[in-house]
């Protein structure tokens, strides 16, 4: 699955950016896969992806936060924005003029 040059494979879990393979935890790969596949992911979908995990923390929000930080470390060309009341959107960053 590819969007904006970001390639995500589910099996085996792998993420590629500009031809380089990056290791990400399985939960982050799955979350990123859903973002890349449709360009957006709902809060409900993220909740279903994290069923059975630590109920004391909001695992989905932590994953999104980590993915945002990781994408910024790659140069910030691809970002994850919040769509209030719905979920998250994978976007190509706009160049600064």
Secondary structure as UniProt FT lines:
FT   STRAND          2..3
FT   TURN            4..5
FT   STRAND          6..9
FT   TURN            10..13
FT   STRAND          14..17
FT   TURN            18..19
FT   STRAND          20..22
FT   HELIX           26..38
FT   STRAND          40..42
FT   HELIX           43..49
FT   TURN            50..52
FT   TURN            55..56
FT   HELIX           59..73
FT   TURN            74..75
FT   STRAND          78..83
FT   TURN            84..86
FT   STRAND          87..92
//
